[in-house]
Amino acid sequence: MASMKPTSFPVMFYTVPKTSCPLMEPAVTTPHSYDDIARQLAPIAIEAGSLVMGMQALHQASRTKADGTPTCSADTTSESLIVERLRHAFPKIPIISEERIQDDSARNNFFLVDPVDGTAEFIGGGREYCINIALIEKGRPVASVIAAPALNRIWIAGETAYEADIATLDWSTISTSIDQTDRLIALTSSRYGDEETEAYLATLPVTERRLISSAIKFGLIASGEADLYVRLGRTMEWDTAAGDHVLARAGGITLDSDGLPLTYGRRSQAYANGAFMALGNPALAKKIRLPMHGKA
């Protein structure tokens, strides 16, 4: 994390109706910048994170969706809360969310929501799950939040990337690490590792690998704690949009196997991503290329 004076961002509170979930709800405002929007997304993600963290100790009846990924009641409960809050604060912006919400009016601008990213980690009692919300405009994220409630960490980005402890919300700007190009720290999924990704990482100057679940990996690279995240298998747009933007505003880059930034809102491809790599140092993109396998 960059050593800079913390910036205090106000968190907006209001009296929540009995039919809503407790804690926080942003007031309806007209933001003047993408930073303003990111600050409004933060309390929504924090509230959802508090909700699901409280549910983790309960028995989670899970099922496997058609795409082979797990889901549980925490996913749908968190999604309902986030969607309610977004529709209150941003009533004219459509929403696309992992579990149930696919607004057909979503075109040039919309929210992408992953109500619990890392559901398998969550169900297994782990701590590395997060809540992702990103505002997309013309195919790219412009404001986003990643909240990791069990780790007490939150990242947001509009024009600038910030991190804070959820408990204090004393925000500090963050930047990626660009010191090393030949001694890389790579983050790999703790629950979705695959032989192809492992074989590819073996061709790179990786000196350390850390197993981390969910989009937290993007946050760690954005904060300068790691250098590289490669995913050759299939992911979805709501898995990556928030982290992609936080990383980009912190100085990093996320590229597909053509060496281009990821784009969002690809409805014809069912919002699926192909292979991608997230880099703290964009200069690494000149030295490494993803294999073509895994394109959506």
Secondary structure, DSSP 4 states (H G I P E B T S, - for coil): ------EE------PPPTTS-SS--PPP---SSHHHHHHHHHHHHHHHHHHHHHHHTS---EEE-TTS-EEEHHHHHHHHHHHHHHHHH-TTS-EEESSS-B-TT-SSEEEEEEEEE-HHHHHTT-S--EEEEEEEETTEEEEEEEEEGGGTEEEEESSSEEEEETTT-EEEE-----S-SSSEEEEE-SS---HHHHHHHTTS-EEEEEE--TTHHHHHHHTTS--EEEE-S-EEHHHHHHHHHHHHHTT-EEEETTS-B-----GGGTTEE--EEEESSGGGGGT----STT--
